Amino acid sequence: MQHYLLSVIQPAGGEPPPPDELAEIMRRVEAFNQELRDAGAWVFAGGLHGPETATVLRPKDGDVLITDGPYAEGKEYLGGLCLIQAPDLDAALEWGRKAALAITLPVEVRPFAATH
């Protein structure tokens, strides 16, 4: 089995959905997560706070500079992630398709490079 990262692409400056719509999205996300668990594909998943909460550590001249806020401004940001196990890219893409339908946001699928 290989590992794949499903990245949720969140639009910057977007308004959250109304509470009843958000509750339905979260119900679908939990059902998706349970389907992953039942299939033995679940590794880890979670959402992220907005980029304004980030702290950036940047090496410079043998030291590390610490600054608040995102490294780069953008129209989109990483809003959450899910690490899964799948036998191949086609299976990972099918999980990504299911995630996008549940979350109603774009999902990027990438092979996870394991370190040894």
SVG drawing of the C-alpha trace seen along z (x, -y; Angstrom):
<svg xmlns="http://www.w3.org/2000/svg" viewBox="-30 -38 55 40">
<polyline fill="none" stroke="black" stroke-width="0.4" points="0.0,0.0 1.1,-3.5 0.2,-6.7 -1.5,-9.6 -2.2,-13.1 -5.7,-14.6 -5.4,-18.3 -8.5,-20.5 -8.2,-23.7 -9.9,-26.5 -10.6,-29.8 -9.1,-32.8 -11.5,-35.3 -14.5,-33.0 -17.4,-33.1 -18.3,-29.9 -21.5,-28.2 -24.6,-28.9 -24.9,-26.7 -27.4,-24.2 -25.3,-23.7 -22.1,-23.4 -23.8,-20.8 -24.7,-18.7 -21.1,-19.1 -19.7,-17.9 -22.1,-14.9 -20.8,-13.9 -17.2,-14.4 -17.7,-12.1 -19.4,-9.5 -16.4,-9.8 -13.9,-9.4 -15.9,-6.3 -15.9,-4.8 -12.1,-5.3 -11.8,-3.5 -14.0,-0.7 -12.0,-0.2 -8.7,-0.2 -7.5,-3.3 -7.6,-5.8 -4.3,-7.1 -5.0,-10.6 -7.2,-13.6 -7.8,-17.1 -8.6,-20.7 -6.4,-23.7 -7.0,-27.2 -6.6,-30.0 -3.2,-31.2 -3.4,-34.3 -2.7,-32.0 0.6,-30.8 4.0,-31.4 6.8,-31.2 10.3,-30.0 12.9,-31.0 16.6,-30.1 18.9,-33.0 22.6,-33.3 22.8,-30.4 19.8,-31.5 16.1,-31.3 13.8,-34.3 10.3,-34.0 7.5,-36.0 3.7,-36.0 1.3,-35.4 1.4,-33.4 4.5,-33.0 2.7,-34.0 -0.6,-35.7 -2.8,-33.7 -6.3,-33.2 -6.4,-29.7 -4.8,-28.0 -4.5,-24.5 -7.7,-24.2 -7.3,-20.6 -5.7,-17.3 -6.2,-13.6 -3.5,-11.0 -4.7,-7.7 -3.5,-4.3 -4.4,-3.1 -3.0,-0.4 -2.5,-2.9 -3.1,-6.4 -6.5,-5.4 -7.8,-4.2 -6.4,-7.4 -8.2,-9.5 -11.5,-7.8 -11.0,-8.6 -10.2,-12.2 -13.4,-12.3 -15.5,-11.2 -13.8,-13.7 -14.5,-16.6 -18.2,-15.6 -18.4,-15.5 -16.5,-18.7 -17.8,-20.7 -14.3,-22.1 -11.5,-21.2 -9.2,-18.4 -5.7,-17.8 -4.3,-14.2 -0.5,-13.6 1.6,-10.6 3.2,-10.8 7.0,-10.5 8.1,-8.3 11.4,-8.9 13.7,-6.1"/>
</svg>
